Amino acid sequence: MLRVFACFLAVLCVPTVALAHGRPPFVGDIAFHPTNPDVIVARMTFGLLVSEDRGETWRWICAAATGADPTREDPPIAVMPDGSILVGTFGGLARSASDHCSFELPEALRDRFVIDVQPEAMSPGTVWAIATSGSDPDEVYRSVDQGQTFARVGAPVDDILLERVRVAPSDPTRVYLSGAVPVMPIVYDGGVPDGGPTTTERLGFFLRSSNGGETFEPIEMPLVDEERNVHLLAVDPTNPDRVLVRMTRRVIDDREERVLLTEDAGDTWTPVASGRQISGGAFSPDGTRAWVTSRILDGLFRSEDGGRSFTQLQRLSLPCLEMSGDEVWICVDELVEGYAMARSTDDGETLEPTLHFMDIYQMVECSACTQVGHGCPEWFPDIAYDLRLDAGTRVPDGGISGAPRDAGPIPETCGMDGSVPPAMDAGVDAGPDVEPPPEGCNCRVGGGSSSPPMWLAALALVGLLRRRG
């Protein structure tokens, strides 16, 4: 408790001067457009990457435009049918315009820590989210209009700190959650009995719903040998009862994590694979094959029997895994392997690099009278530094386009009525702020600040510590 309180004070006392370069750069998540396979969005430590030609070229969006703090957040992402991008942050769910030049915050999830975001496979315009105020019980939300509005589903989930939500691709009434109950102090009347416990035991849970999330049945998942949590990995696209989960450990724990499979919706579980820091899992579209990745050089594992057993294919550091049709897409640690993303068209036997840091040299094309077009160019020095770019030799055209000296002067007026729309700022310690467009702009910029209040950021961080600690 003392440690958590110290971290709480540290957040409250963070100076407003931006401090960048907190983490080595890497891709941590990949999301695909539900109907256009050419459109790919990747989450990097500095923000977002967008490709509209299936990974041939990439453009970047700074984290400040979404309200995420790249020094401490790894926000979940999703792509909607209209092309908008959803980003779950400490301060709410940021939703981009279809041109990706501005972000707004749906009212229901504003000023809330959005823990996970997951679209429905059968109805991609329907998206689920887990959110919390940081102090109240976690809640499940659903949007049926591509993330424009959200409504709570069912009652708040008491005690359990939720981590993941997944909807069965073949049955949208089957919804799964996972999480843990942290260690809590036990309060006795009249003092602690001799030999009595002073804290509760940490417990892992898998929760299932057969009525579209209106009610959930919690199923305890025993944590062994200092395991910390339960993370949903994937649901079989053809069988809603078949699910893979990861039993997590602390980042500093070098022991292997277990991957478990259930074929009866959580009633029974079987260990099927293990690796250090399991980072992703997926089934093939027909459910006959499955893949699991590890972040610590254990690499890529494949199952030929629907997830019942796995064989190691690659020994690489792989931070994430996603499927696009029959293709396997993975994040790769470029600082170790020399490229940042790859795909496989032969079930993981060989990998084709699709992204190098040197490819990231253009910002998403936006008017200087938008959040991204006006504010993100100020991020160029930090992004170039974090990506280890050599502007003289490695990067085409001498550097990332959109740098302040390349962007040209900001026009004195962007519109006719002299209005100045509100803009999101970057948040404390997140890098250069995304400032509002200049006086006179009449461009759409989104709904209000995405930067959470200091008290909310502190509560979110404390909640994160409770989940991971």
C-alpha positions as CSV (number, residue, x, y, z in Angstrom):
1,M,0.0,0.0,0.0
2,L,2.8,2.4,0.8
3,R,4.4,1.7,-2.6
4,V,1.1,2.4,-4.4
5,F,0.7,5.7,-2.4
6,A,4.2,6.8,-3.3
7,C,3.4,6.2,-7.0
8,F,0.2,8.2,-6.6
9,L,2.2,11.1,-5.1
10,A,4.7,10.8,-7.9
11,V,2.0,11.2,-10.5
12,L,0.6,14.2,-8.8
13,C,4.0,15.9,-8.6
14,V,5.0,15.3,-12.2
15,P,6.3,18.5,-13.7
16,T,4.4,19.9,-16.7
17,V,7.6,19.9,-18.8
18,A,7.4,17.2,-21.4
19,L,9.9,14.3,-21.0
20,A,10.3,12.0,-24.0
21,H,12.3,9.0,-24.8
22,G,11.0,7.0,-21.8
23,R,10.9,3.6,-23.6
24,P,12.6,1.9,-26.6
25,P,10.4,2.1,-29.7
26,F,8.4,-0.9,-30.8
27,V,5.1,-1.8,-32.4
28,G,2.7,-3.2,-29.7
29,D,-0.6,-3.8,-31.5
30,I,-2.0,-4.2,-35.0
31,A,-5.6,-3.6,-36.1
32,F,-7.2,-4.1,-39.5
33,H,-10.1,-2.5,-41.3
34,P,-13.0,-5.0,-41.1
35,T,-13.8,-4.8,-44.9
36,N,-10.8,-3.3,-46.5
37,P,-7.7,-5.4,-46.0
38,D,-5.4,-2.7,-47.4
39,V,-6.0,-0.4,-44.4
40,I,-3.9,-1.3,-41.4
41,V,-3.3,0.7,-38.1
42,A,-0.4,-0.1,-35.8
43,R,0.2,1.3,-32.3
44,M,3.8,2.3,-31.6
45,T,5.3,3.7,-28.5
46,F,5.1,7.2,-30.0
47,G,1.6,7.1,-31.4
48,L,-0.1,5.4,-34.4
49,L,0.9,4.2,-37.9
50,V,-1.5,4.0,-40.8
51,S,-1.1,2.2,-44.0
52,E,-3.7,2.2,-46.9
53,D,-1.7,-0.1,-49.2
54,R,-1.3,-3.2,-47.0
55,G,1.9,-2.2,-45.5
56,E,3.8,-0.9,-48.5
57,T,3.9,2.7,-47.0
58,W,3.2,4.1,-43.6
59,R,2.2,7.4,-42.2
60,W,2.3,8.5,-38.5
61,I,0.0,10.2,-36.0
62,C,1.5,11.5,-32.8
63,A,0.2,10.1,-29.5
64,A,-0.7,13.6,-28.3
65,A,-3.5,13.8,-30.9
66,T,-5.2,10.8,-29.2
67,G,-4.6,12.0,-25.6
68,A,-2.4,9.0,-24.8
69,D,0.9,9.3,-22.9
70,P,3.5,7.3,-24.7
71,T,5.8,7.2,-21.7
72,R,3.4,5.0,-19.7
73,E,0.4,3.9,-21.9
74,D,-0.1,1.1,-24.4
75,P,-3.6,1.9,-25.5
76,P,-5.8,-0.7,-27.2
77,I,-6.9,0.2,-30.7
78,A,-9.6,-0.8,-33.2
79,V,-10.6,0.3,-36.7
80,M,-14.3,0.9,-37.6
81,P,-16.0,0.3,-41.0
82,D,-16.1,4.0,-41.7
83,G,-12.3,4.2,-41.2
84,S,-12.3,5.8,-37.9
85,I,-9.7,4.7,-35.3
86,L,-10.6,4.0,-31.6
87,V,-7.9,4.4,-29.0
88,G,-8.5,3.5,-25.3
89,T,-6.6,5.9,-23.0
90,F,-6.3,6.8,-19.3
91,G,-8.6,9.8,-20.1
92,G,-11.3,8.1,-22.2
93,L,-11.8,6.6,-25.6
94,A,-10.5,8.7,-28.4
95,R,-12.3,8.3,-31.8
96,S,-10.7,9.7,-35.0
97,A,-12.5,11.2,-37.9
98,S,-12.4,9.0,-41.0
99,D,-9.5,11.1,-42.4
100,H,-7.6,10.6,-39.1
101,C,-6.9,14.3,-38.7
102,S,-8.9,14.9,-35.5
103,F,-10.1,13.0,-32.5
104,E,-13.0,13.3,-30.2
105,L,-14.2,11.7,-27.0
106,P,-17.6,10.0,-26.8
107,E,-19.3,11.4,-23.7
108,A,-20.0,8.1,-21.9
109,L,-16.3,7.2,-21.7
110,R,-14.8,10.6,-21.2
111,D,-12.6,10.9,-18.2
112,R,-12.5,7.2,-17.7
113,F,-9.6,4.7,-18.0
114,V,-10.5,2.6,-21.0
115,I,-8.7,-0.7,-20.4
116,D,-9.7,-2.7,-23.5
117,V,-11.5,-2.2,-26.8
118,Q,-12.8,-5.1,-29.0
119,P,-15.1,-5.0,-32.1
120,E,-17.6,-7.8,-32.9
121,A,-16.5,-10.0,-35.8
122,M,-20.1,-10.5,-37.1
123,S,-21.0,-6.8,-36.7
124,P,-17.8,-4.7,-36.9
125,G,-19.8,-1.5,-36.2
126,T,-20.5,-2.9,-32.8
127,V,-17.6,-2.4,-30.4
128,W,-17.1,-3.4,-26.7
129,A,-15.0,-1.6,-24.1
130,I,-14.0,-2.1,-20.5
131,A,-13.7,1.2,-18.5
132,T,-13.2,2.4,-14.9
133,S,-13.1,5.6,-13.1
134,G,-10.0,4.4,-11.3
135,S,-11.7,3.9,-8.0
136,D,-15.2,2.5,-8.8
137,P,-15.9,-1.1,-10.0
138,D,-15.0,-1.8,-13.7
139,E,-17.8,-1.6,-16.2
140,V,-18.5,-3.1,-19.6
141,Y,-19.7,-0.7,-22.4
142,R,-21.0,-1.3,-25.9
143,S,-21.4,0.9,-29.0
144,V,-23.6,0.0,-31.9
145,D,-22.7,3.1,-34.0
146,Q,-19.0,2.5,-34.7
147,G,-17.9,4.1,-31.4
148,Q,-19.7,7.4,-31.7
149,T,-21.8,6.7,-28.5
150,F,-21.5,4.0,-25.8
151,A,-23.9,2.6,-23.2
152,R,-23.1,0.4,-20.2
153,V,-24.0,-3.3,-20.5
154,G,-25.1,-5.1,-17.4
155,A,-24.1,-4.1,-13.8
156,P,-20.6,-3.0,-12.7
157,V,-18.3,-5.9,-12.0
158,D,-17.5,-5.8,-8.3
159,D,-14.0,-6.8,-6.9
160,I,-12.5,-8.1,-10.1
161,L,-10.1,-5.8,-12.0
162,L,-10.9,-6.6,-15.6
163,E,-8.2,-6.8,-18.3
164,R,-9.7,-8.2,-21.5
165,V,-13.1,-8.5,-23.3
166,R,-13.6,-10.8,-26.2
167,V,-16.8,-11.6,-28.2
168,A,-17.2,-15.1,-29.8
169,P,-16.9,-14.5,-33.6
170,S,-19.6,-17.1,-34.3
171,D,-22.0,-16.1,-31.5
172,P,-22.3,-12.4,-30.4
173,T,-24.3,-13.4,-27.3
174,R,-21.2,-15.2,-25.9
175,V,-19.0,-12.5,-24.3
176,Y,-15.9,-13.3,-22.2
177,L,-14.0,-11.2,-19.7
178,S,-10.9,-11.9,-17.7
179,G,-9.0,-10.3,-14.8
180,A,-8.0,-10.7,-11.2
181,V,-8.8,-9.8,-7.6
182,P,-5.7,-8.2,-6.2
183,V,-4.3,-8.8,-2.7
184,M,-6.3,-6.8,-0.2
185,P,-5.8,-6.2,3.6
186,I,-8.1,-8.1,5.9
187,V,-9.7,-6.0,8.6
188,Y,-10.6,-7.8,11.8
189,D,-12.8,-6.6,14.7
190,G,-10.6,-6.6,17.8
191,G,-7.2,-7.2,16.1
192,V,-5.6,-9.9,14.1
193,P,-6.0,-13.4,15.6
194,D,-2.8,-15.3,16.3
195,G,-1.5,-16.8,13.1
196,G,-4.4,-15.3,11.1
197,P,-3.8,-13.9,7.6
198,T,-3.4,-10.2,7.2
199,T,-4.2,-10.1,3.5
200,T,-6.4,-11.9,1.0
201,E,-5.0,-14.2,-1.7
202,R,-4.7,-12.9,-5.2
203,L,-7.3,-14.6,-7.4
204,G,-7.6,-15.0,-11.2
205,F,-11.0,-15.1,-13.0
206,F,-12.5,-15.9,-16.3
207,L,-16.1,-14.6,-16.8
208,R,-18.6,-15.8,-19.4
209,S,-21.9,-14.4,-20.6
210,S,-24.5,-16.2,-22.8
211,N,-26.8,-13.2,-22.9
212,G,-24.8,-10.5,-24.7
213,G,-23.1,-9.3,-21.5
214,E,-26.2,-8.6,-19.4
215,T,-24.9,-11.0,-16.8
216,F,-21.6,-12.8,-16.3
217,E,-20.7,-16.0,-14.5
218,P,-17.2,-15.7,-12.8
219,I,-15.0,-18.8,-12.9
220,E,-12.0,-18.8,-10.7
221,M,-8.7,-19.6,-12.4
222,P,-6.1,-20.8,-9.9
223,L,-2.9,-18.8,-10.0
224,V,0.2,-20.9,-9.4
225,D,3.8,-20.1,-8.7
226,E,3.3,-16.3,-8.4
227,E,1.2,-15.9,-11.5
228,R,-0.5,-12.5,-11.5
229,N,-3.5,-12.4,-13.9
230,V,-5.6,-14.0,-16.6
231,H,-5.5,-12.5,-20.1
232,L,-7.9,-13.6,-22.9
233,L,-6.0,-14.3,-26.1
234,A,-8.5,-15.6,-28.7
235,V,-11.8,-17.3,-29.2
236,D,-12.2,-19.9,-32.0
237,P,-14.0,-18.3,-34.9
238,T,-16.1,-21.4,-35.5
239,N,-16.7,-22.6,-31.9
240,P,-17.7,-20.2,-29.1
241,D,-16.7,-22.7,-26.4
242,R,-13.0,-22.8,-27.4
243,V,-10.9,-20.1,-25.9
244,L,-7.1,-19.5,-25.3
245,V,-5.9,-17.6,-22.3
246,R,-2.5,-16.5,-20.9
247,M,-1.6,-16.7,-17.2
248,T,0.6,-13.7,-16.8
249,R,3.7,-13.1,-14.6
250,R,5.5,-9.9,-13.6
251,V,7.7,-8.5,-16.3
252,I,10.8,-9.1,-14.2
253,D,9.9,-12.8,-13.7
254,D,11.8,-14.8,-16.2
255,R,9.8,-18.0,-15.7
256,E,7.6,-19.2,-18.6
257,E,3.9,-18.2,-18.7
258,R,1.3,-20.8,-19.3
259,V,-1.2,-20.8,-22.2
260,L,-4.4,-22.7,-21.3
261,L,-7.2,-23.9,-23.6
262,T,-10.9,-24.5,-22.7
263,E,-13.2,-26.4,-25.0
264,D,-16.3,-26.1,-22.8
265,A,-16.5,-22.3,-22.3
266,G,-14.3,-22.3,-19.2
267,D,-15.5,-25.3,-17.2
268,T,-12.2,-27.1,-17.6
269,W,-8.8,-26.0,-18.8
270,T,-5.7,-27.7,-20.3
271,P,-2.2,-26.3,-20.5
272,V,-1.2,-26.3,-24.2
273,A,1.9,-24.1,-24.5
274,S,4.4,-21.9,-22.5
275,G,6.8,-19.1,-23.1
276,R,8.3,-16.0,-21.5
277,Q,6.0,-13.0,-21.7
278,I,3.3,-14.4,-24.0
279,S,2.2,-11.5,-26.1
280,G,-0.5,-12.7,-28.5
281,G,-2.7,-15.6,-29.7
282,A,-5.0,-16.2,-32.6
283,F,-7.0,-18.9,-34.4
284,S,-7.2,-19.5,-38.1
285,P,-10.6,-18.5,-39.7
286,D,-11.6,-22.2,-39.8
287,G,-10.4,-22.9,-36.2
288,T,-8.1,-25.8,-37.3
289,R,-4.8,-23.9,-36.5
290,A,-3.7,-21.5,-33.8
291,W,-0.7,-19.3,-33.1
292,V,0.9,-17.9,-29.9
293,T,3.7,-15.4,-29.7
294,S,6.3,-14.5,-27.0
295,R,8.0,-11.2,-26.4
296,I,11.2,-12.7,-25.0
297,L,12.8,-14.6,-27.9
298,D,10.7,-17.7,-27.5
299,G,9.1,-16.5,-30.6
300,L,6.2,-17.9,-32.6
301,F,4.4,-21.2,-31.8
302,R,1.8,-22.9,-34.1
303,S,-0.9,-25.5,-33.4
304,E,-2.1,-27.9,-36.1
305,D,-4.9,-29.3,-33.9
306,G,-7.0,-26.3,-33.1
307,G,-4.9,-25.2,-30.1
308,R,-4.5,-28.5,-28.3
309,S,-0.7,-28.6,-28.8
310,F,1.9,-26.2,-30.1
311,T,5.3,-26.4,-31.9
312,Q,7.9,-23.6,-31.9
313,L,8.5,-22.1,-35.4
314,Q,10.5,-18.9,-34.9
315,R,12.9,-17.7,-32.2
316,L,12.3,-14.0,-32.2
317,S,11.1,-11.2,-29.9
318,L,7.5,-10.8,-31.0
319,P,5.4,-8.2,-29.1
320,C,2.0,-8.9,-30.8
321,L,0.1,-11.2,-33.1
322,E,-3.0,-10.6,-35.3
323,M,-4.7,-12.4,-38.2
324,S,-5.9,-10.9,-41.4
325,G,-7.7,-13.5,-43.4
326,D,-5.3,-16.4,-43.7
327,E,-2.2,-14.2,-43.1
328,V,-0.4,-14.1,-39.8
329,W,0.8,-10.6,-38.9
330,I,3.3,-10.1,-36.0
331,C,5.1,-7.2,-34.3
332,V,8.8,-7.6,-34.2
333,D,11.4,-5.9,-32.0
334,E,13.4,-4.0,-34.5
335,L,16.2,-3.1,-32.1
336,V,16.8,-6.9,-31.8
337,E,15.7,-8.3,-35.2
338,G,16.2,-5.4,-37.6
339,Y,12.6,-4.9,-38.7
340,A,9.4,-3.9,-36.8
341,M,6.6,-5.8,-38.4
342,A,6.2,-8.9,-40.6
343,R,3.5,-11.1,-42.1
344,S,3.4,-14.8,-43.1
345,T,1.4,-16.3,-45.9
346,D,2.6,-19.9,-45.1
347,D,1.2,-20.2,-41.5
348,G,4.3,-18.8,-39.9
349,E,7.0,-20.9,-41.6
350,T,8.6,-17.8,-43.1
351,L,8.2,-14.1,-42.3
352,E,8.1,-11.2,-44.8
353,P,9.2,-7.9,-43.2
354,T,6.5,-5.2,-43.8
355,L,7.9,-2.3,-41.7
356,H,11.2,-0.8,-40.8
357,F,11.7,2.3,-38.7
358,M,13.3,4.0,-41.7
359,D,9.9,3.6,-43.5
360,I,8.2,6.0,-41.1
361,Y,8.9,9.4,-42.6
362,Q,5.5,10.9,-43.5
363,M,2.8,12.2,-41.3
364,V,-0.9,11.5,-42.1
365,E,-1.9,14.2,-44.6
366,C,-3.9,16.8,-42.7
367,S,-4.6,20.5,-43.0
368,A,-2.7,22.8,-40.7
369,C,-6.0,23.7,-39.2
370,T,-6.6,20.3,-37.6
371,Q,-5.3,18.7,-34.4
372,V,-2.9,16.4,-36.3
373,G,-1.9,18.8,-39.0
374,H,-1.2,21.7,-36.5
375,G,0.1,19.9,-33.4
376,C,1.9,16.7,-34.5
377,P,4.7,18.3,-36.5
378,E,6.1,19.5,-33.2
379,W,6.7,15.9,-32.3
380,F,9.2,15.4,-35.2
381,P,12.4,15.7,-33.1
382,D,11.2,13.3,-30.4
383,I,10.0,10.7,-33.0
384,A,13.2,10.9,-35.0
385,Y,15.2,10.5,-31.9
386,D,13.2,7.6,-30.6
387,L,13.4,5.8,-33.9
388,R,17.1,6.2,-34.2
389,L,16.7,7.8,-37.6
390,D,19.7,9.2,-39.4
391,A,18.2,12.1,-41.4
392,G,21.3,12.2,-43.7
393,T,21.3,8.7,-45.0
394,R,18.6,6.3,-43.8
395,V,15.4,8.3,-44.3
396,P,14.1,9.4,-47.7
397,D,13.9,13.2,-48.3
398,G,16.1,13.9,-45.3
399,G,13.6,13.3,-42.4
400,I,10.0,12.8,-41.3
401,S,7.8,15.0,-43.4
402,G,5.7,17.2,-41.1
403,A,8.7,18.5,-39.1
404,P,8.1,22.1,-38.2
405,R,10.5,23.4,-40.8
406,D,8.9,21.2,-43.5
407,A,5.3,21.9,-42.6
408,G,5.4,25.5,-43.8
409,P,3.9,28.5,-41.9
410,I,0.6,28.0,-40.2
411,P,-2.0,30.2,-42.0
412,E,-3.3,33.3,-40.2
413,T,-6.8,32.2,-40.9
414,C,-8.3,28.8,-41.6
415,G,-11.9,29.8,-41.9
416,M,-14.2,32.6,-42.3
417,D,-16.1,33.0,-39.0
418,G,-13.1,33.5,-36.7
419,S,-14.1,30.6,-34.4
420,V,-11.4,28.5,-32.6
421,P,-12.6,24.9,-32.0
422,P,-11.3,23.3,-28.8
423,A,-8.4,21.0,-29.1
424,M,-6.9,18.1,-27.2
425,D,-3.6,18.5,-25.4
426,A,-1.0,15.9,-25.0
427,G,-1.3,15.3,-21.3
428,V,1.4,15.5,-18.6
429,D,4.8,14.1,-19.5
430,A,3.6,12.9,-22.9
431,G,5.7,14.9,-25.3
432,P,5.0,18.2,-27.0
433,D,1.4,19.4,-26.6
434,V,-1.0,19.4,-29.5
435,E,-2.1,23.0,-29.4
436,P,-5.3,24.4,-30.7
437,P,-5.2,25.7,-34.3
438,P,-4.6,29.4,-34.7
439,E,-7.1,32.2,-34.3
440,G,-9.6,32.1,-37.1
441,C,-9.6,28.4,-37.8
442,N,-13.0,27.0,-38.8
443,C,-11.9,23.4,-39.1
444,R,-13.4,20.4,-37.3
445,V,-11.0,19.5,-34.4
446,G,-13.0,17.2,-32.1
447,G,-14.7,17.5,-28.8
448,G,-12.7,18.9,-26.0
449,S,-9.5,18.0,-24.3
450,S,-8.5,14.4,-24.2
451,S,-5.9,14.9,-21.5
452,P,-7.3,13.4,-18.2
453,P,-7.4,15.6,-15.1
454,M,-4.4,15.0,-12.8
455,W,-6.5,13.2,-10.2
456,L,-7.9,10.8,-12.9
457,A,-4.5,10.1,-14.3
458,A,-3.3,9.3,-10.8
459,L,-6.2,7.0,-10.1
460,A,-5.7,5.3,-13.5
461,L,-2.0,4.7,-12.7
462,V,-2.9,3.3,-9.3
463,G,-5.4,1.0,-10.9
464,L,-2.8,-0.1,-13.4
465,L,-0.4,-0.9,-10.6
466,R,-3.1,-2.9,-8.8
467,R,-3.7,-4.9,-11.9
468,R,-0.1,-5.6,-12.7
469,G,1.4,-5.6,-9.2
